[in-house]
Amino acid sequence: MRYPLAERIVLVMDNLNTHTPASLYETFAPAEAKRILDRLEIQHTPKHGSWLNMAEIELSILSRQCLDRRIPDKAELTAEVAAWEARRNATGGRVDWRFTTEDARIKLKRLSPSIEE
């Protein structure tokens, strides 16, 4: 374990249905799974507005636009992905989020600290 003395570990997870505490019980003995779970504080990313979602979108685009064919070796793969990345960055593709700051404040209110004056 990387942080054996940590009292609490904050784990930021996406909302995949396979990412549940039950997966710990599938991997470890029940006592060890419970020990790990008791130390975790799980924070889920928003379903349609996280950096992880943006990364998944970009990887999907890369797959469709660049990796949709056989590439013979690592050197050519590296060159192809670099060329695709340069074109993609030059076009300035953007993600149009419809999740506003106000929506986030309402939806994530329980995660925000309360300030008392």
Secondary structure, 3 states (H helix, E strand, C coil): CCCCCCCCEEEEECCCCCCCCHHHHHHCCHHHHHHHHHHEEEEECCCCCCHHHHHHHHHHHHHHHCCCCCCCCHHHHHHHHHHHHHHHHHHCCCCCCCCCHHHHHHHCHHHCCCCCC
